[in-house]
Amino acid sequence: MSRQPLKDTAWRPAALGLVDALKQRGLEAVVWGHGAVRVSNPAGEPDPDDPCGALMHPGMRQEVLCRRHDGNLWWLWVWSGPTRQSPPELEPLCPLLDTDTTADRITRVLAVPFAGSPDGGGS
């Protein structure tokens, strides 16, 4: 798996398609440079009138990167490393063009369960 930024823009149309798919699922998403898509769930954001919540709660966010994996372009999860000084850890998510599966998996990671439901919002 390559950590190197992509030198071409072959990933960009797929990234724009992923952003659209994520927005259809109620998430906010933007294409970031060098093959990244940053996603957030507005339902997981702290109340804007709660200054303590804004300081203590980072919100529901996830980044995915497009990189080469086994010779093909894939979306990779970006996870925090074990320490602040560690580089991020990358984990294969889906092939680049498997937009619906990628969007579904990101949506599940950023889901906010409903506290009042008997199963905590899971399915």
One Martini backbone bead per residue (centre of mass of N, CA, C, O) as a GRO file, in nm:
protein
  123
    1MET     BB    1   0.096   0.037   0.024
    2SER     BB    2   0.062   0.369  -0.053
    3ARG     BB    3   0.161   0.698   0.082
    4GLN     BB    4   0.173   0.842  -0.169
    5PRO     BB    5   0.088   1.081  -0.352
    6LEU     BB    6  -0.092   1.159  -0.612
    7LYS     BB    7  -0.002   1.258  -0.951
    8ASP     BB    8  -0.286   1.225  -1.041
    9THR     BB    9  -0.658   1.259  -1.134
   10ALA     BB   10  -0.820   0.979  -1.143
   11TRP     BB   11  -0.976   1.008  -0.858
   12ARG     BB   12  -1.171   1.256  -0.874
   13PRO     BB   13  -1.443   1.143  -0.989
   14ALA     BB   14  -1.478   0.941  -0.754
   15ALA     BB   15  -1.482   1.152  -0.527
   16LEU     BB   16  -1.733   1.303  -0.625
   17GLY     BB   17  -1.919   1.053  -0.606
   18LEU     BB   18  -1.879   1.007  -0.303
   19VAL     BB   19  -1.987   1.274  -0.206
   20ASP     BB   20  -2.270   1.236  -0.316
   21ALA     BB   21  -2.336   0.971  -0.163
   22LEU     BB   22  -2.299   1.096   0.123
   23LYS     BB   23  -2.513   1.321   0.098
   24GLN     BB   24  -2.753   1.119   0.053
   25ARG     BB   25  -2.684   1.013   0.369
   26GLY     BB   26  -2.635   1.299   0.546
   27LEU     BB   27  -2.352   1.391   0.478
   28GLU     BB   28  -2.046   1.553   0.495
   29ALA     BB   29  -1.840   1.642   0.200
   30VAL     BB   30  -1.489   1.660   0.085
   31VAL     BB   31  -1.247   1.742  -0.131
   32TRP     BB   32  -0.911   1.672  -0.106
   33GLY     BB   33  -0.607   1.673  -0.148
   34HIS     BB   34  -0.439   1.393  -0.263
   35GLY     BB   35  -0.698   1.182  -0.233
   36ALA     BB   36  -0.916   1.318  -0.038
   37VAL     BB   37  -1.186   1.252   0.202
   38ARG     BB   38  -1.405   1.447   0.399
   39VAL     BB   39  -1.608   1.349   0.683
   40SER     BB   40  -1.936   1.431   0.826
   41ASN     BB   41  -2.169   1.438   1.107
   42PRO     BB   42  -2.401   1.662   1.203
   43ALA     BB   43  -2.534   1.484   1.439
   44GLY     BB   44  -2.232   1.480   1.599
   45GLU     BB   45  -2.243   1.763   1.679
   46PRO     BB   46  -2.217   2.004   1.878
   47ASP     BB   47  -2.365   2.238   2.037
   48PRO     BB   48  -2.326   2.572   1.959
   49ASP     BB   49  -2.423   2.665   2.271
   50ASP     BB   50  -2.174   2.469   2.374
   51PRO     BB   51  -1.860   2.532   2.477
   52CYS     BB   52  -1.780   2.261   2.606
   53GLY     BB   53  -1.856   2.075   2.370
   54ALA     BB   54  -1.659   2.205   2.164
   55LEU     BB   55  -1.401   2.123   2.335
   56MET     BB   56  -1.472   1.798   2.402
   57HIS     BB   57  -1.599   1.759   2.102
   58PRO     BB   58  -1.500   1.662   1.773
   59GLY     BB   59  -1.690   1.481   1.644
   60MET     BB   60  -1.793   1.331   1.330
   61ARG     BB   61  -1.504   1.193   1.170
   62GLN     BB   62  -1.362   1.122   0.833
   63GLU     BB   63  -1.093   0.974   0.648
   64VAL     BB   64  -1.008   0.925   0.301
   65LEU     BB   65  -0.788   0.749   0.077
   66CYS     BB   66  -0.623   0.748  -0.231
   67ARG     BB   67  -0.458   0.440  -0.320
   68ARG     BB   68  -0.235   0.201  -0.367
   69HIS     BB   69  -0.355  -0.151  -0.394
   70ASP     BB   70  -0.248  -0.408  -0.552
   71GLY     BB   71  -0.230  -0.199  -0.821
   72ASN     BB   72  -0.482  -0.038  -0.714
   73LEU     BB   73  -0.738   0.171  -0.658
   74TRP     BB   74  -0.811   0.287  -0.324
   75TRP     BB   75  -0.979   0.304  -0.035
   76LEU     BB   76  -0.865   0.450   0.278
   77TRP     BB   77  -0.835   0.444   0.589
   78VAL     BB   78  -0.794   0.693   0.852
   79TRP     BB   79  -0.592   0.647   1.132
   80SER     BB   80  -0.475   0.688   1.423
   81GLY     BB   81  -0.208   0.675   1.585
   82PRO     BB   82  -0.070   0.578   1.892
   83THR     BB   83   0.055   0.864   1.855
   84ARG     BB   84   0.107   1.192   1.785
   85GLN     BB   85   0.383   1.118   1.617
   86SER     BB   86   0.236   0.934   1.446
   87PRO     BB   87   0.138   0.808   1.177
   88PRO     BB   88  -0.101   0.725   0.999
   89GLU     BB   89  -0.330   0.473   0.954
   90LEU     BB   90  -0.383   0.230   0.694
   91GLU     BB   91  -0.696   0.094   0.552
   92PRO     BB   92  -0.866  -0.098   0.367
   93LEU     BB   93  -1.188  -0.057   0.205
   94CYS     BB   94  -1.209   0.007  -0.126
   95PRO     BB   95  -1.255   0.024  -0.428
   96LEU     BB   96  -1.283   0.310  -0.600
   97LEU     BB   97  -1.562   0.215  -0.773
   98ASP     BB   98  -1.711   0.134  -0.486
   99THR     BB   99  -1.919   0.359  -0.382
  100ASP     BB  100  -2.153   0.234  -0.214
  101THR     BB  101  -1.982   0.073  -0.013
  102THR     BB  102  -1.818   0.306   0.092
  103ALA     BB  103  -2.056   0.482   0.191
  104ASP     BB  104  -2.180   0.273   0.382
  105ARG     BB  105  -1.934   0.238   0.572
  106ILE     BB  106  -1.906   0.532   0.658
  107THR     BB  107  -2.192   0.562   0.771
  108ARG     BB  108  -2.157   0.351   0.998
  109VAL     BB  109  -1.920   0.494   1.147
  110LEU     BB  110  -2.105   0.781   1.164
  111ALA     BB  111  -2.316   0.687   1.343
  112VAL     BB  112  -2.610   0.788   1.532
  113PRO     BB  113  -2.760   0.678   1.785
  114PHE     BB  114  -3.065   0.616   1.932
  115ALA     BB  115  -3.133   0.641   2.262
  116GLY     BB  116  -3.455   0.542   2.250
  117SER     BB  117  -3.379   0.280   2.142
  118PRO     BB  118  -3.362  -0.055   2.219
  119ASP     BB  119  -3.079  -0.097   2.025
  120GLY     BB  120  -2.928   0.191   1.978
  121GLY     BB  121  -2.978   0.192   1.639
  122GLY     BB  122  -2.939  -0.071   1.538
  123SER     BB  123  -2.961  -0.355   1.282
   0.00000   0.00000   0.00000
